[in-house]
Amino acid sequence: MKIENFTFKLPLVSLIIIGVFSSCIEVETETSTEQQKKVINTDKAPASVGVYSQAIQVGNTLYLSGQIGLIPESRELAGDDLNSQTHQTLNNIKAVLEEAGFAMSDVVKAQVFLDDMDDYGSFNDIYIQYFPENPPARAVVEVSRIPLDAKVEIMVTAVKN
């Protein structure tokens, strides 16, 4: 079987629809390039202990990597107890947020990892000091181990209006 010169003719209406559709694709591409990601780093929070950025900003949304209670200058845990590590962790989060021009009140989601769920109440007592009004949506789970044997790790997402 041999196919020879085949001509496909589209009605004018189909060509108009294709033209409109292709211009929509271009508009979508332009929109996505306007919202490129920006890496956020600050010396006021500890450098990463792995291969990741402290935070990534896309448009008006900031995604913070998990923070633990490391003191930025010494890169040592703030203490052996949950309370000191939780305060340091939340201060590290605050420092990264501020570097990007955000505030704690801009946080909309928090994911919390505890090494012992029996510390849930103590954790909440500290957490509310940093989010006294309209706290973000949140999940808290117990995990078997956190990097550097920390007692708590928190990652957040913030949106600036």
N, C-alpha and C positions, 0 to 999 in steps of 0.2 A: 504494500500500500504506500503510495507516494502522495505527500501533501505538497501542493504547489502554492504559489503566491495566494495567501489568504488575507483578505481585507476585512477588518472588523469596523463597522460603522456604528457610531453611537448617536442617538438622537440629541439634539441641542440641549434638552432638559437634563439629560444625564451628564453632559459636559459641564453645565452650570453647577449641578450638585457636586461633582468631583472638585470643581474649582473652589466652592464654598468649603468643602470638607478639608481640602489641602490647606486652605488659609487658616482653618481652625487648628490644624496640627502646628502650624508655624506659631500661632499665638500661644499655644500651650508650651512650646519649646522656649519662647522668649520669657514666659512667666517663670519657668523652672530655673533658667539661668540667672534671673534676678535674685533668687533666694539661694545663693551659694553658701556652702558651709564655711564658718570662720572658727579657727582653733583659738581657744581661750586658755591662757596660762598665766599664773602669778607666782611670785616668790613668797607671797603671804600665806600660801597653802603648800603642803608637801608635794614634791615632784612625784610623779607616778612610780609605783613599785613594779610596774610591768610595761607592756607596750600599749599605751593608750594616752589620750589627751585628758587634761583635767576637765575640760568641757568643750562642747561643740555648739555653736550658735547657728541656727538656720532661721533667717527672718527674725521674728519676734519671740522665738522659742529657744531656750537654752537647755541643753541636756548635760547634766553633770555626771561624771563617772563616780563610782562608789568612793567614798572618803572614809578613812579610818582615823583614829585619834592620834596621828603622828604630829609631833611638834615640828613645824616647818624648818627651823634652823638646825635642829639636831637630828631629825628624822628618827627619833625614838618615840615610843608610845608615851602619852601624857601621864600614865600611871598604870598600875596593875588592875585597877578597879573600873567597873562599868561607869561610874559617875564621872571620873576625870576623863575617860576616853570619849564618853558621849559629849561632854562640853567641848572638848577639842575637835571632835568630828564636826559638830555643828558650827563651830567657829571657822573651821577650814571651809565648809560649804559657804558660809557667809562671805569669806574672803574671795572665793572664786566668783560668786554671784556679783559682788561689788566690782570686781575687775571687769566684768562684762556690762556693768551699768544696771544690774538688777538688784533687787532687795529680797529679803526673806519673805516678805508679803507677796512676792511674785511667784513663789513656789506653788505649783498646782498638784504635784504628785510626789510622794516619797515612798521609797522602797527600803525597808529596814531589815537588816540581818543581825540577829543576836546569836551568841554562842550558847545561851541558856535562856529559855523562855521563862524561867522563874524570875528573871530580871525585868520582865515586862512592866510591872508597876513602877519600879525605880526609873526605868527608861522614860515612861510617860511623865513622871514628875519633872524630869529635866526638859524633855521635848516641848512641853507646854510653855516653858519659859521663852522659847525661841519662836513659837507660833501661838501667841496668846489669844488671837482672834481669827476666826475663819481658818482653821488649820487645813492644810492640803489633804487631798485624798491620800490614803496610805495603806500599805500592806506591811505586816511584820511577820517574819518567819524565823524559826530556829534553824541554824545550819551547823554542820559538824565541825567546820573549821573556817576561819576568816584569815586572809593574808596576814602574815607576821604575828599570828595567834592573837589578834585583836579580839575584843569582846563585842564590838559593834561595828557595822559598816552601813553607811547610808548613801543612797543615790537619789537624786531629785531631778525633776523637770520643772522649769520655770517659764512663764509666759508674761511678756511685758505688753501692757495695753497701750 
